[in-house]
Amino acid sequence: MNSVLKGYLQLMRPANLPTAAADILAGAAIAGILLTSFPLLPLLFLVGASVLLYAGGVVLNDVFDFNLDTIERPERPLPSGLIKLRSAAIFGGALLVGGILLAFRVNELCGYIAAVLACAIVTYDGFSKNYNFLGPLNMGFCRSLNLFLGMAVLGEITAWWYGIIPLVYIFAITLISRGEVHGNNRNHIIWAGILYALVIFGVLTMVYFDANHLWQAVLFLLLFAFMIFRPLINAYRKNSPSNIKKAVIAGVLALIILDAALAVGFSEWWYGVLILLLFPLSLLLAKLFAVT
C-alpha cells in the first residue's frame, strides 16, 4: 500500500468507523423502521454520513494535536511528516462537509443534526477536550447526536432520552483515556466502572418499558459487560499505560455490542446479529490501524 494513502487511513482510524455505523443502525431500530416498508437507500446514506463525520473528526483531532503528538506520538502521520498539516486540515474539513451533505439527502432533520454534530466535533477537537469535565461531556454529546442521526431517518425524533446512554458511556471511556499516556488514573477507572454499570441498567430499564424483547437485549448486554469490564479490571489492578490503552480500545469497539443490545430490544434477533458482525470487522481493522 502507498505510504501516503496508508497515512491518510491511519488518520481516519478505520477500526473506529464501524462503531459510527452501528449507532445509525441502532437509532433506526429505535425509530421503528423495521416495522415499515422502509427503503434501504436512506439508511445507507446515513451510515455513510456518520462514517464521514467520524472520520473527519478524528483527522481534525490529529490536526489540533499536532504539537502534542510531536512529543508524545512522533510516529503518527502528521508529526512524522508523512502528511502535511494543511493537507490533513483540508481533508478533515472535506469529510465533515461530505457527511453533512449526505445527511441532507435523507431529510432536513438529518441534515441539521449532522451540521450540529460537525460543530460539536470541531468544538471537542479544538477546545473542550482540554478540560476534565467538559471534554468527556462534549465527546458523549457527539455520540448522542450520532444516535439521533439514525433515529431521525423517518424525519422525527420521538425518544430523545435514549441519547443519555451513549453520552454516559462515552464520558466513561474518555475518563479512562486520561491516563493512556502516563498511567496513574485509578480514580477515573473507578468512576468509569460505575458509569458502565449505569449504562447497562439504563438500557435494561428503557428496553423493559419501551420495547418487547428484553431477554434478547439481556443476552447482548452480558457479552457487552464481559468485553468492557475485564480490561477495565486489569487496568485497575495494573495501572499501566498499556493496560489503560487496552481498556480504552475495548470500550470503543464494544460500542458496537452496546448498539446491538439497544437495537435488538426494538427489533428481531437477526438485526442485532447483523450489527454485531461489525465487531469482528473492527477487530480486524484494529490489528492494522491504531484505535486511539
C-alpha positions as CSV (number, residue, x, y, z in Angstrom):
1,M,0.0,0.0,0.0
2,N,1.2,3.5,-0.8
3,S,2.7,5.1,2.3
4,V,0.8,8.4,1.9
5,L,-2.5,6.5,1.4
6,K,-1.8,4.5,4.5
7,G,-1.1,7.6,6.4
8,Y,-4.5,9.1,5.5
9,L,-6.1,5.8,6.5
10,Q,-4.3,6.0,9.8
11,L,-5.6,9.5,10.4
12,M,-9.2,8.2,9.8
13,R,-8.8,5.4,12.4
14,P,-10.7,2.8,10.3
15,A,-11.2,0.4,13.2
16,N,-13.5,3.0,14.9
17,L,-15.6,3.7,11.8
18,P,-17.9,0.6,12.2
19,T,-18.9,1.9,15.6
20,A,-20.3,5.0,13.9
21,A,-22.3,2.8,11.5
22,A,-23.6,0.8,14.5
23,D,-25.0,3.9,16.1
24,I,-27.1,4.6,13.0
25,L,-28.4,1.1,12.8
26,A,-29.4,1.2,16.5
27,G,-31.1,4.6,16.1
28,A,-33.0,3.4,13.1
29,A,-34.2,0.3,15.1
30,I,-35.4,2.6,17.9
31,A,-37.3,4.7,15.4
32,G,-39.0,1.5,14.3
33,I,-38.1,1.4,10.6
34,L,-38.1,-2.5,10.7
35,L,-41.8,-2.3,11.3
36,T,-42.3,-0.4,8.0
37,S,-41.6,-1.0,4.3
38,F,-38.7,1.4,4.5
39,P,-36.3,1.7,1.6
40,L,-32.7,0.8,2.3
41,L,-31.0,3.7,0.5
42,P,-31.7,6.5,3.0
43,L,-30.3,4.2,5.8
44,L,-27.2,3.6,3.7
45,F,-26.9,7.4,3.2
46,L,-27.0,7.9,7.0
47,V,-24.4,5.2,7.6
48,G,-22.1,6.9,5.1
49,A,-22.8,10.4,6.6
50,S,-21.9,9.1,10.1
51,V,-18.7,7.4,8.9
52,L,-17.6,10.6,7.1
53,L,-18.4,12.8,10.1
54,Y,-16.5,10.4,12.5
55,A,-13.5,10.2,10.1
56,G,-13.4,13.9,9.7
57,G,-13.5,14.4,13.5
58,V,-10.5,12.1,14.2
59,V,-8.5,13.6,11.3
60,L,-9.0,17.1,12.7
61,N,-8.2,15.8,16.2
62,D,-4.8,15.0,15.0
63,V,-4.5,18.4,13.3
64,F,-5.2,20.1,16.6
65,D,-3.0,17.8,18.5
66,F,0.0,18.2,16.2
67,N,2.3,19.9,18.7
68,L,1.4,17.4,21.5
69,D,1.8,14.4,19.2
70,T,5.2,15.7,18.1
71,I,6.3,14.9,21.7
72,E,4.1,12.0,22.7
73,R,3.3,10.2,19.4
74,P,6.0,11.2,16.9
75,E,5.2,8.1,14.8
76,R,1.8,9.5,13.8
77,P,1.4,10.6,10.2
78,L,1.4,14.3,10.9
79,P,4.4,14.7,13.3
80,S,6.4,12.2,11.3
81,G,6.0,14.4,8.2
82,L,4.3,11.8,6.1
83,I,1.3,14.1,5.6
84,K,1.4,17.8,5.7
85,L,-0.7,19.6,8.3
86,R,-2.5,21.8,5.9
87,S,-3.5,18.8,3.7
88,A,-4.8,17.0,6.7
89,A,-6.9,20.0,7.8
90,I,-8.5,20.3,4.3
91,F,-9.1,16.6,4.2
92,G,-10.8,16.5,7.6
93,G,-12.9,19.5,6.8
94,A,-14.0,17.9,3.5
95,L,-15.0,14.8,5.3
96,L,-17.3,16.8,7.6
97,V,-18.9,18.7,4.8
98,G,-19.4,15.4,2.9
99,G,-21.1,13.9,5.9
100,I,-23.5,16.9,6.3
101,L,-24.4,16.9,2.6
102,L,-25.1,13.1,2.6
103,A,-27.4,13.5,5.7
104,F,-29.4,16.2,3.9
105,R,-30.0,13.7,1.1
106,V,-32.2,11.8,3.6
107,N,-34.2,14.6,5.1
108,E,-33.8,18.1,6.5
109,L,-33.8,17.0,10.2
110,C,-30.9,14.6,9.5
111,G,-29.0,17.3,7.7
112,Y,-29.4,19.7,10.6
113,I,-28.4,17.1,13.2
114,A,-25.3,16.3,11.1
115,A,-24.4,20.0,11.0
116,V,-24.8,20.3,14.8
117,L,-22.7,17.1,15.2
118,A,-20.0,18.6,12.9
119,C,-19.9,21.7,15.1
120,A,-19.7,19.6,18.3
121,I,-16.9,17.6,16.8
122,V,-14.8,20.6,16.0
123,T,-15.6,22.1,19.4
124,Y,-14.2,19.0,21.0
125,D,-11.2,18.8,18.8
126,G,-10.2,22.4,19.2
127,F,-11.3,23.3,22.7
128,S,-13.3,21.2,25.1
129,K,-11.0,18.1,25.2
130,N,-8.5,20.2,27.2
131,Y,-11.0,20.2,30.2
132,N,-11.5,17.3,32.5
133,F,-15.3,17.5,32.6
134,L,-16.3,19.4,29.5
135,G,-14.2,17.2,27.2
136,P,-15.8,13.9,28.1
137,L,-19.3,15.6,28.1
138,N,-18.7,17.0,24.7
139,M,-17.5,13.7,23.3
140,G,-20.5,11.9,24.8
141,F,-22.8,14.6,23.2
142,C,-21.3,13.8,19.8
143,R,-22.2,10.1,20.2
144,S,-25.8,11.1,21.3
145,L,-26.2,13.2,18.2
146,N,-24.9,10.3,16.1
147,L,-27.6,8.0,17.6
148,F,-30.2,10.8,16.9
149,L,-29.0,10.9,13.3
150,G,-30.2,7.3,12.9
151,M,-33.4,7.9,14.9
152,A,-34.2,10.8,12.6
153,V,-34.4,8.6,9.5
154,L,-38.2,9.0,9.4
155,G,-37.9,12.8,9.8
156,E,-38.7,13.0,13.6
157,I,-37.2,12.0,16.9
158,T,-39.7,10.7,19.5
159,A,-37.4,9.2,22.2
160,W,-34.7,11.7,22.8
161,W,-33.9,10.2,26.2
162,Y,-32.1,7.3,24.5
163,G,-29.3,9.8,23.8
164,I,-28.4,9.6,27.5
165,I,-26.9,6.1,27.0
166,P,-24.1,6.9,24.6
167,L,-23.4,10.2,26.4
168,V,-22.7,8.5,29.7
169,Y,-20.9,5.6,28.1
170,I,-18.5,7.8,26.1
171,F,-18.0,10.0,29.1
172,A,-16.7,6.9,30.9
173,I,-14.4,5.9,28.1
174,T,-13.0,9.4,27.8
175,L,-12.3,9.4,31.6
176,I,-10.3,6.2,31.2
177,S,-8.3,7.6,28.3
178,R,-7.0,10.4,30.5
179,G,-4.2,8.0,31.7
180,E,-3.5,6.4,28.4
181,V,0.0,8.1,28.0
182,H,1.2,8.4,31.6
183,G,-1.0,5.9,33.6
184,N,-1.9,6.6,37.3
185,N,-5.7,7.0,36.8
186,R,-7.3,4.5,39.2
187,N,-9.9,7.1,40.4
188,H,-11.0,7.6,36.8
189,I,-11.3,3.8,36.3
190,I,-13.5,3.5,39.4
191,W,-15.8,6.2,38.1
192,A,-15.8,4.6,34.7
193,G,-16.9,1.3,36.2
194,I,-19.8,3.0,38.0
195,L,-20.8,4.7,34.7
196,Y,-20.6,1.4,32.8
197,A,-22.9,-0.2,35.3
198,L,-25.4,2.7,35.0
199,V,-25.3,2.3,31.2
200,I,-26.3,-1.4,31.4
201,F,-29.0,-0.6,34.0
202,G,-30.3,2.2,31.7
203,V,-30.5,0.0,28.7
204,L,-32.4,-2.7,30.6
205,T,-34.8,-0.1,32.0
206,M,-35.5,1.6,28.7
207,V,-36.0,-1.7,26.8
208,Y,-38.2,-3.0,29.6
209,F,-40.6,-0.1,29.4
210,D,-40.4,0.8,25.7
211,A,-39.8,-2.5,23.8
212,N,-40.8,-6.1,23.7
213,H,-37.6,-8.1,23.6
214,L,-36.0,-7.7,27.0
215,W,-34.4,-11.1,27.1
216,Q,-32.8,-10.6,23.7
217,A,-31.2,-7.4,25.0
218,V,-30.0,-9.2,28.2
219,L,-28.0,-11.7,26.1
220,F,-26.3,-9.0,24.2
221,L,-25.7,-7.0,27.4
222,L,-24.0,-9.9,29.0
223,L,-21.5,-10.0,26.2
224,F,-21.1,-6.3,26.4
225,A,-20.4,-6.4,30.1
226,F,-17.7,-9.1,29.6
227,M,-16.0,-7.1,26.9
228,I,-15.7,-3.8,28.9
229,F,-15.3,-4.9,32.5
230,R,-12.5,-7.5,32.0
231,P,-9.9,-5.0,30.6
232,L,-11.2,-2.3,33.0
233,I,-10.4,-4.5,36.0
234,N,-7.0,-5.4,34.5
235,A,-6.3,-1.7,34.1
236,Y,-7.2,-1.1,37.7
237,R,-5.0,-3.9,39.0
238,K,-2.0,-2.9,37.0
239,N,-2.5,0.8,36.3
240,S,0.0,1.0,33.4
241,P,-0.5,2.9,30.1
242,S,-0.6,-0.3,28.1
243,N,-3.5,-1.7,30.2
244,I,-5.3,1.6,30.2
245,K,-5.0,1.7,26.4
246,K,-6.4,-1.8,26.2
247,A,-9.4,-0.7,28.3
248,V,-10.0,2.3,26.1
249,I,-9.8,0.2,22.9
250,A,-12.2,-2.4,24.4
251,G,-14.6,0.4,25.4
252,V,-14.6,2.0,21.9
253,L,-15.0,-1.2,20.0
254,A,-17.7,-2.5,22.4
255,L,-19.9,0.4,21.3
256,I,-21.0,-2.0,18.5
257,I,-22.2,-4.5,21.1
258,L,-24.0,-1.8,23.1
259,D,-25.7,-0.6,19.9
260,A,-26.7,-4.2,19.1
261,A,-28.2,-4.6,22.5
262,L,-30.2,-1.4,22.1
263,A,-31.4,-2.4,18.6
264,V,-32.4,-5.9,19.4
265,G,-34.7,-4.7,22.1
266,F,-36.8,-2.9,19.3
267,S,-36.3,-5.4,16.5
268,E,-35.6,-9.1,15.8
269,W,-32.6,-11.1,17.0
270,W,-31.2,-11.2,13.5
271,Y,-30.9,-7.4,13.3
272,G,-28.8,-7.4,16.5
273,V,-26.6,-10.1,15.0
274,L,-26.3,-8.0,11.8
275,I,-24.9,-5.1,13.9
276,L,-22.7,-7.5,15.9
277,L,-21.0,-8.5,12.7
278,L,-19.4,-5.1,12.6
279,F,-17.4,-6.1,15.7
280,P,-15.1,-8.6,14.1
281,L,-14.6,-6.1,11.3
282,S,-13.4,-3.5,13.9
283,L,-11.2,-6.1,15.5
284,L,-9.6,-6.9,12.1
285,L,-9.0,-3.2,11.3
286,A,-7.7,-2.6,14.9
287,K,-4.8,-5.0,14.0
288,L,-3.9,-2.9,11.0
289,F,-4.6,0.6,12.3
290,A,-4.5,2.4,15.7
291,V,-7.8,2.8,17.5
292,T,-6.7,5.7,19.7
